[in-house]
Amino acid sequence: LSSYEQDLKIGAFSDLINSLNFEIQIVIHTEPIDMRRYLNYLEENFKKIAREDLRTQMRVYINFVKDLVVQNNILQKRFFLIIPHRSGVLTADQVNPFQKMIDVILGRKRVVELKNADKLIEKAAIQLVPKRDSLMKMLSRMGLGSKQLNDKELIQLFYSYYNPINS
C-alpha cells in the first residue's frame, strides 16, 4: 500500500480499537508455508502450455520461485482477535474447558466432567455472540474479512502452536 493508504488503514484500526467497549486479545501467528503444492501446481500447468514463448516464461517463473524458497523461509502471518470470556471462578471439581479438547485429541476418557457445562456455554454464547458480531461488522467496514474459527480450525491452530513445523 502507499503511505497514504497505510495511514488510512492504521487510522481505521485505531478507530476500531478505541470504539470497543470490551476487551480483545490480538494474536499474530507466523508459520512457514509449504510451497510444494504451489510448485506442483505450476509444474502441472507448465505441461499444458503449448506456446514455446509462454513455456519459457513459465519455466523462468518456476525457477524463480524455487530459488526464492531455497534462499528464504516463506512465512505466513495470520491474525486472530480473541474475545475473552470471564464466567466467574471455577470450583475445584471443575476442569479447564480446553482439557476436554486435549483429551479428545489424545483419545483419553475424562474422569471428571465440567459441572453444568451446557449452562456455562449457553451463558458465554449470550455474552460473546453480540461482541463477535460487532467486531466482525467493524472489520468489514475496514475492508477486512473475518470469520469465527470452528472446532476443527481451533484444534489445528492449537496443534500448530505445540507442534511447529521444523524448518
Disulfide bonds with the S-S distance in Angstrom:
none
